[in-house]
């Protein structure tokens, strides 16, 4: 889902805490002293059993899938047709559902996401009168899935399905239960739906000078997840994103012959739907680090740039393996370019972009494929190799939305803004496309984790071209904004169901606080080497599986060798404030040559390790790092520093990386006595 920029987060917070704006105008960090935070209580923070959730048999106490772990699977074959005049999709979907669980299933549940756009949907009822980005804003649209036929095949018997539809969900009553441990059910649904113009910023259509751009998602009945924790996960689709099982997809899209189509996975009939020149250019792109134009802006209006097709139409055929979803985009207006991606294993994959000619400049979408390539190459090397044969960025009405192997980004994005949204949406191919967490309950496990990896990829891109996007300690960076927003009494914590999170708080709760928190965990608590090993272990353990929050917490503990329960407690479940202060300096035996005794205090409920920069007479500087354990027995600590001359200054949090809510007490200087 589209990244919530730090600028937007700060703007919302500044409206609530107007005094911050004065500091911003002076170029100072936007941090306000806390209004009398509750005194520090070590027992409240360091509770040894706060996170002791008993493991289930399918998951170990250390956070990895157990010997009896299972998950179900859903394979899809879909044949769809786009009526570009009516803006309507008609299709037949055949689902093969495999019950790998140890349970009999007397019924199954499917998602009918297009029903969000019905006038009587729960999403429509819960959308504010003024509208909203994720709600049903398609006023006047005759939306929703229109089901023509629903049939099943179970244990060799074919029949019409016995089903009921409730809002965005469909329940199939089976004539006899599915058996455990591998039984299969085949479901065939013939259906259609009208494509909304603005589909909750996840799909839609946009008219351009050379044709309409269709971005199509949530476009087929999708199986709900039956898992080992909750059984059937049937929360309705109102605004929160998705929880999906993995499987293989084989789908065809019949569109006007002059259209180009981008879809999740691999195009398997390029010889039928591309011109000879386009096939040659695509082959060239597969070996080129430089972006290759497959169809140029000057060719968009040329009839010769597309095959004639049959009856003026062509059918594009895609396959996507080991995926949880597929999406696609189609238009006559598309420019198309591509370049190879260099993956660690040497496996071939293409970075591609589809966009209209009017945004083809190098300051805008002309650099899109470069952004796709560099983002995926970095994350593949740093975390886990990208798994799909192509990665396609599409310009259209959707501001930012992720799907396996394809993302939709706003047509007006350019320069650093286009890098930001491209990097963020493709970052989602790690969370939740590879690591399949439950977005509908725990958006911080994909949006927040993705925000974290975006910090590092932005620092790394093109010798720091957009490094300010990854600058956590900047005056308007994540440290300052998080410290500010945590002070708002109505601010939701990350561990909040997204349908309950206030819309104005979603950027903080799901994105920025978690992303920044992982950065703190890496930079200040564990260090990059230990953190990276633990985070990679989590990804590897749960690739193409369904982790719960406890699996992440316990994996990080086990792989890093630390009990981080205190951090999870204060960061994900609370908005406790951090206020570190240096309160005094004395000397050993009252002699500066023998060293100094520096007293620090933890004045609010959150705790963090301490970094103290000590300056002596003559300018010598020493940095002392103290672990968070100094706060386990109370809120005051005195440490000895190996100084040899009088201390002229002590500064806590010298890099401003911590979300300290009162930086005025972070600095100590000796009191000058008037003569």
Secondary structure, DSSP 8 states (H G I E B T S, - for coil): -----HHHHHHHHHHHSTHHHHHHHTT-------SS-----HHHH--TTTT-----TTB-TTSSB-TT----EEEEEEEEEEETTTTEEEEEEEEEEEE-SSS-EEEEEEE-GGGGGSTTSHHHHTS-TT--SSS---TT---S-EEEEEEEEETTEEEE-EEEEETTEEEEEEEEEE-TTTEEEEEEEEEEEE--SEETTTEEEEEETTEEEEEE-S-S-EE--EETTTEE-----SSS------EEEEEEEEEETT-EEEESSEES-HHHHS-HHHHHHHHHHTT-SS-EEEE-GGGTT-GGGS---BTTEEEEEEEEEEES---EEEESSEEEEEEE---TT----EEEEEEEGGG-STTTGGGHHHHHHHHHHHHHHHT----SSEEEEEEES-SEEEETTEEEEETT--HHHHHHHHHHHHHTTTBTTTB---TTT-GGGTHHHHHHHHHHHHHHGGGGTTGGGG-TTSTTSHHHHHHHHTT-TT---SSS-TTTS-GGGHIIIIIIHHHHHHHHIIIIII-HHHHHHHHHHHHHHHTTS---HHHHHHHHHHHHT---HHHHIIIII----B-EEEEEEEEGGG-GGG-EEEEEEE-SS----EEEEEEETTS-EEEEEE-GGGGTT-SEEEEEE---S-EEEEEESTT--S-BS-GGGSEE-------
